[in-house]
Amino acid sequence: MTTSAGLRHNQGVKGPVAVTVRTIDTDPEPPRDVELIATDADGEELQVVLWETHDVTTDWRPDSTYEIWGGRAKRYIDASGPELRIHSNADFTVKRVPEPDTCQVLVVGDTHVGYRHRASSTKPGWAHAVDNRRTFTRSLARARALDVDAVVHAGDVFDHRITQVDKDHVRKEIQWIHDVGIPLYFIHGNHDNEAGNETLRQGPGIHLGGKTMTLGRDSVHISGLDYGAGEFSGSLPEAVAGGDPSTSILVLHDTPYPAVDETGSPIHRNDPNHLDLRDFLDRADEWLDLIVSGHMHVGSRGSIAGYETPLLVTGPTAEISKSTRENQPSTWLVTISEEAVQIERQKLS
């Protein structure tokens, strides 16, 4: 673990650096986005500066501890603040150190390994050179770096055209995190063909479609439904019997309807095969804690209009959306405790 004493001026932070937040300024002078005063593991004070352009969406809390990777260290001897200041950059990653009895899950979706085989005429111009094997590797490397309890994949692990090289690559990467004790749970998306599904079944990944499983000392119940083209592809989960205070998560690969973002604006494309969740939420809104959906290629947070259950739309892990280049490919860190389900977006630059 790096401490502030080991950071020189203008040095990249390879990390992790553990910092405990003391004060939070969420309204600094633009283009700064957030300024933190924190202390490191040795009790030395430092400042963390997050810039708007890096879009770091972390739930900062006073007296909570976070681990930082990336960023750049600056040292200034003046009266305006601590000598050491860590500035965010495109590689900046942060993880809140969980309290006891929490469960952390890395959520990804639409990795589309094999996308490079599509004809150039079917891709947006900026995606011609995209090789999703690299972002699949980076996503699972992040799971290992963050030492999460599990990875949840919301469908379309593969693209619809794949080779043996693609299948071997995915199998190897899933085995790699399995060997360090991180299970991967997945559902099938609309691009996951039988060759890809067979590859996943042969590996250590766990197919979640039509099932409910438990994580984190049985405190988290996670259910999954494979792609259903606007229909439920299996039995919907039910509330845990006996008023169990555990957390319930539903993972889909469809276009949930009517999905809205945090401002109330629709977040999905016009899909005639959308999956209407309103009847389900009429009975599940009180006990369901999170809906995760792949399939839509713009990552966002929101809800189903008129309901309280949060919705996380993963978006893809590479810039392959035809609608916009600025889709901010990301992984999502979900931290589950008795008090709350917290979601942190972590961009894959």
N, C-alpha and C positions, 0 to 999 in steps of 0.2 A: 504494500500500500504506500503510495507516494504521499509525502507531506509537503507543506509549503517551503520548508527549508531546502528541499531538493530541486526547486524550480528556479531557473535563471530567467533573466529578462529576455523576452521574445522567444522563449522555448515552447514548443508544442507539448501539450499535456497528454502523455501516453497513458497515464493513470493506472488504476483508478485513484482519485483523490477523494477521500471522505471528508465532507464538510457538514457541519451542523448549522442550520440557518438561525440567525438571531433576529434580523429585521428584513422586511420585504418592501420594496418600493415598486409598485406596479404602474406608476405614472411618471417615469423620468422624462427628461428632455428627449424628444425623438431625434435620431432614429433608434435610440435605446428603447428596449421593450420592458425589461425588468432589471432592477439592481438589487442585489442581496448583500448584506453583511453577514459573514459566517465565521466560524472557527474550524480549524482542522483538527486532526487527531491529537496534535500536541498542544492544542489550546491557542494556537497563533491565529490572529484575526486576518481576514482577507475579504476582498470584494469579488463578487461574481457579476459580470455584466453580460446580459443577453440582448442581442441586437434583433430588431424587427425582421430583418431579412432571413434570419435563421429559423424563425417560426418554432421556437422551443415551447411546446405545450405541456408543461409539467405542473402538477398541483403542489405548489410550494407552500410549506407550512412552517411556522415558527417552531423552533426546538426539535424539528425533525432532521434526520441525517440522510444525506444523499451521497451517492458515488458518482463522480464525474470522469468521463473520458473525453478526449478531444479538447478543443479550445486552445487558447494561446495565453501564456503567462506574460504579464507586464509588471515591471517594478518601477515605482516612482517614489521619490522621497520628497513629499510636499505635505501640505496641511489639509488637503482635500479628502483624504480617506486613508485606508490601510496601504502599506507599501506594496503588497502583492495584490494584483487584480487579474482574474482569469476572465478573458473575453471569449464569448462563443464564436464558433466558426462553422463551416459546413459539416465538419466531422464531430461536432459536439453531441455527446450522448449523456443522458443522466438517468439514474435509477434511484428511487427512494429506498433506503434500507428498511426492510419490513420490520414491524414490531413482532414480538412473539405471537405465534398462532395466526400468522397470515399465510396466504397462498398466493404465489405470483405465477401468472400464465402469460407467455408471449403468444399473441394472436397474429396470424398472417392469413393471407388469402390470395388467390389468383396469381400464383407464381408462374404458371404457364411455361414450364420447362419444355422446350421444343419449338417455341415461338419463332426462332430464327429460321425454321424451315418454311414459313409462310412466304408466298410470292410477294415481292416488293410492292406490286400494284395494290395489294390488300392492306398495306401498312401505312400509317402516317409517316411523313418524310423523316421525322426525327427518330423513328424507331427502326430504321433499316438495319442498323448495326447492333441492335439489342440482342444479347445472349442471356436468356434468363437463368441459365445454369449458374452464372456468377451471382445474381441476386438471391437465388435460392441458397447458395452457399453462405452468403453474407447474412441472410436472415437467421439461419440456424447457428452460425458462429455467434451472432448476437445473443441467442438463447443461452449458449454456453458461457459467454462472457458475463451475462447477467445472473447466471446460475439460477434460472427459473425452475419452478416445480414441474412445468409441462409446457409443451407447445401445442396450440390448437390451430389447425389449418381449415379454413372455411371453404375449401373446394377449388377445383381447377389447379391441382398440383401440376398436372401436365397440360400441354396444349393438345390439340386433336391429332397432330401428326408428330410422331416421335420415333427415335431410332434406338438401337441397343445402347449407344453411348449415353443418351438421355436417361434411359432406364437405369443403367449402371450408376450414373452420377447421383441420381436421387436416392437410390438404395444405399449407396455409400454414405451420403450425408446424413440420412436418417439413422443409420447404424452408428455413426460417429457420435450423435448426441445420446442415443440409447446407451452406448457404452459408458457414458459418464452419468447415467442415472436420470436422464431427462426423457420422458416418454413423449411421443408425438401422436396426437389424436387428429383424425381427418374425416372429412366427408367427401363424397364424389360430386364434382361439378359437371356442368353441361359439356365441357371439353374433355373430361377424363374418359377416354375410351377403354375398351376391355383390356387392351395391352397394358395400358398404364395402371388400371385397377388391379390387374393380376400382379404387376410388379409391387404395388403397395401391399397386397395381401401376403406376398411372400416375405416381406420384410418385417421388422419389429414394430412398425407403426400400428396403431389401433384404430380400426374403422368404427366411427361413431354413429354411422347412419342407422336410424331406427332404434337406437339404444340410449340408455342413461347410465352414466358411470360416475364414480366419485373420485375426488381429488382431495389432497390436503387433509389427511386424517378424517376422511369421510365428511368434511365440512362443506364441500362444494359438489353439487350435483350438476353434471353437464350432459346435455342431450343434443343429438344431432339428427338432421334430416337431409338426405341426399337431394340433389336437384330434382324438382318435380314439374317443371314447366308450368308453374302457376297452380299446381295441385300439391297437397301434402303427400309426400312419398312414403310416409309411414305413420305410426301412431304418435299423436302429440303427447308430450309429457304431462304428468299430473302433479298436483301439489304433493309434497312429501307428507306422509301420514303423521298424525300425532302432533301437528304444530311444530315440527322440527325447525329450529332457527337457522338451518343451513342455507347456503346461497344456491340459487338455481339459475343456470345459463342455458339458452337455446342457441344452437349454431345452425345456420341455413346457408343454402346457395341458391338464392332466388331473388326476385325483386319484391321486397316487402312493401305492402300497400296499406295505407297511404303514408309513406315515409317522408318525414320532414327533418330539416337540419335544426340547429339550435336557435335559429332566427325564425323558424316556422315556415321556411321556403321548401318546396319539394326538392328532394335530392336524387331522384332516380330519373332515368330516361323514360320515354314513352314506351312501355313494354306491355303489349296486349296479354302476355302471360304472367302478369304480376300476381303475387301471392297475397291475398287479402287476409290480414291477421286480426281483423276487428272482432270477429266472433270468438276466436281463441282468446284474445285479450280481455274480452268481457268476463271471462272466468279466471284468467291467469294474471291479470294486471296486479293483483294484490300480493302474489307470492313470487312471480318471476322477476329476477333482479337484473337481467341483461339479455338482449338479443344481439347476436353477432351474425352478420350476413356478408358473404362474398358475392360474386357475380357482377355487381355494379362497379365500374372501373373508375370511380372517384371516391377516395376515402373521406369519411365524414362521421360526425357524431350527431345524434338527434333522437328521434322517437317515432312512434306511430301516432299520427295526429289524433289528439283527444285522449291519449293514454300516457301513463307515467313511466312505464318501463323504458329504460334507456336503450337506444339502438346504436350499435357500432357497425359501420360499413367499412370493411377493411381497405378497399381499393387494391390495385395491383402492387407488386413489389418492384416494378420497372415502368418506365414511361411508355406504355403501350396503348393508352387510351386514345381513340380517334377523336374524341370530343375536345380534348385540351391537352397541351403538353405540360401545363403546370398542375399535374395531378398529385404531386408530392408523394411519390412512392414511400411507403412506411411499413414499419412493424408497430405493434401496439402492446404496451405493457399493462396488463390488468392485475391490480393488487386487490385481493379480497380479504377483508377482515370482518370481525363481528359488527363493526360500526358502519362499513361502507364498501362499495365497489368503486375503485379509483382507476381511471384510464389515462394513460400517458402516451401520446403519439411520438414516435421516434423515427425521424425521416431516414431513408436509405439514400444518401447522396451519391 
